[in-house]
Amino acid sequence: MVYIFSQAIRLYSDAKVDAVAKLNAYVNKRVLAKAKDLIKPVRQAEIPKYAFLLEQLQKMRDSEDGYSEAAWQKEILQIVCLLNPKYIAAFPEVEIPDTDSETKRFLDFLLVDASGNVDVIEIKRSFARGLITSTTYRDNHIASRDLSGTVMQIEKYLRHLNRWGARGEAALRKHIGDKLPPDFQIKITNPCGVIIMGREKGLTSAQLRDLEVTRRHYKHIADIVTYDELLRRLRFRFILGQLEAGI
């Protein structure tokens, strides 16, 4: 009320005294409550989680041949979801219509966030090949066939999802709604893509530079994450967690 009255007086009278600022200064002096440090105890609880995920990803990377593709994708997806709390659920083999050929396509995984918005994730193996060419075209290393093909695949999935629109939202609610909270609304609102694939090991500085250019070029379609980048994210979360928790 004081704020509204003050604004009205200043609007019509050209008053030079800011009553709101004076009131805030007075309240700040009188109020004794201080903000609690909520981060430190949370960080202390999260550190074992990041340590476990980091160790598990390193083990997976070192013994990749021991995994089937399905088992690999399932474990990597769990790590991605634990690392990014934005997503509350992930559903494999989700059927969507191909509006160009009037057939069906199957997403590897459909991600759902807390607001009900959906995104698409493609998880490939971590082999060193498959990201950027070793040879150059006009002095540039370009995206490999594997990477450009995966980006095209994601782009088509997103195109079909957007075309599906409200009918698609209803179909997805019918298909996966029982695995989500009651009355939870699924929304197809300009979905994004995520690609987890490839390694940076063995790439030259020029290749790494051009890989980053490629990743940024495709940013509007998909977030391209290498397994080395995934490890760095986990490692930095673990180290920052220790620092913020005072360990």
SVG drawing of the C-alpha trace seen along z (x, -y; Angstrom):
<svg xmlns="http://www.w3.org/2000/svg" viewBox="-6 -18 53 76">
<polyline fill="none" stroke="black" stroke-width="0.4" points="0.0,0.0 2.8,-2.4 4.5,-1.5 1.3,-2.3 0.7,-5.6 4.3,-6.6 4.3,-5.9 1.1,-7.8 2.4,-10.9 5.7,-10.9 3.8,-10.5 1.6,-13.5 3.7,-15.8 7.3,-15.4 8.3,-14.6 12.0,-14.3 11.7,-12.1 11.6,-8.3 9.3,-7.0 9.8,-3.4 13.6,-3.6 13.3,-5.2 10.9,-2.4 13.2,0.3 16.2,-1.2 14.2,-1.4 13.0,2.2 16.5,3.5 17.8,1.9 14.9,3.3 14.7,6.9 17.2,9.2 16.6,12.4 19.6,13.5 19.6,15.7 20.5,19.3 23.2,21.1 21.2,23.8 23.8,24.8 26.4,26.2 24.4,29.1 22.9,29.9 26.4,30.0 27.6,32.3 24.8,34.7 25.4,34.5 29.1,35.1 28.8,38.9 26.3,38.9 28.7,37.1 31.6,39.3 29.6,42.4 28.5,41.2 32.0,40.1 33.5,43.5 30.7,45.3 31.1,43.4 34.9,43.9 34.4,47.6 31.9,47.7 34.3,45.8 37.1,48.3 35.0,51.4 32.6,50.4 32.9,53.7 31.2,55.4 28.0,53.6 25.1,54.2 23.8,51.1 20.6,51.2 22.4,51.6 24.9,48.8 22.0,46.4 20.1,47.2 23.0,46.4 24.1,43.2 20.5,42.0 20.4,42.4 23.6,40.4 22.3,37.6 19.0,37.4 20.8,37.4 23.2,34.7 20.3,32.6 17.4,32.5 15.3,30.6 14.0,34.0 11.7,36.0 11.1,39.0 12.5,40.7 10.6,43.1 12.3,45.5 11.0,46.5 8.3,43.8 6.3,44.1 5.6,40.9 4.2,40.5 6.4,39.7 4.3,37.0 6.3,37.2 6.0,40.9 2.9,41.6 4.8,44.3 6.0,44.6 9.2,43.6 10.6,44.6 12.5,42.2 15.3,43.7 14.2,41.8 11.7,39.1 12.5,36.8 9.8,35.0 10.6,32.0 8.8,30.8 6.5,28.5 5.5,31.4 7.6,30.2 9.2,33.0 12.7,33.2 14.4,36.0 17.8,37.6 20.0,39.8 22.7,41.9 25.5,43.3 28.5,45.3 31.6,43.5 34.0,44.6 36.7,42.1 35.6,42.0 32.4,40.4 32.7,36.7 34.9,34.7 36.9,35.6 40.7,36.0 41.1,34.6 40.1,31.0 37.8,29.4 39.1,26.0 41.2,26.0 38.3,27.0 37.6,30.2 33.9,30.9 31.3,33.0 31.7,36.7 29.0,38.7 28.0,40.2 27.5,36.9 25.8,35.1 23.5,38.1 22.6,38.1 21.8,34.4 19.6,34.9 17.8,37.8 17.1,35.6 16.0,32.7 13.5,34.9 12.2,36.2 11.7,32.6 10.0,31.7 7.5,34.6 6.8,33.8 6.1,30.1 3.7,31.1 2.0,33.6 1.0,30.7 -2.1,31.0 -3.0,34.5 0.4,35.6 0.1,34.3 -3.2,36.3 -1.6,39.4 1.5,39.2 -0.8,38.7 -2.6,41.8 0.6,43.8 2.7,42.7 0.3,40.8 -0.1,43.7 3.6,43.4 3.4,39.8 1.5,38.0 -2.3,37.7 -3.5,34.9 0.0,34.2 -0.1,32.4 2.4,33.3 3.3,30.4 5.0,30.3 6.4,26.8 9.3,26.4 11.2,29.5 15.0,29.6 17.4,32.4 20.3,33.9 23.0,36.0 25.5,38.0 28.2,39.5 31.9,39.7 35.2,38.9 37.7,36.0 40.7,38.3 43.2,38.1 41.8,35.1 44.2,32.3 43.7,28.7 42.5,27.8 39.9,30.6 38.8,29.7 38.3,26.1 36.3,27.1 34.3,29.5 33.3,26.7 32.3,24.6 30.2,27.5 28.5,28.0 27.6,24.3 26.4,24.4 23.9,27.2 23.0,25.6 19.5,24.6 18.8,28.3 20.6,30.3 23.1,30.0 25.9,32.2 27.8,33.7 30.9,35.9 31.7,38.4 34.7,36.4 32.5,33.4 30.1,35.5 33.0,36.6 34.2,32.9 30.7,31.9 30.6,34.6 34.2,33.8 33.5,30.1 30.3,30.8 32.2,33.0 35.0,30.5 32.7,27.5 30.6,29.5 33.6,30.1 34.6,26.4 31.1,25.1 30.7,27.6 34.0,26.6 35.5,30.1"/>
</svg>
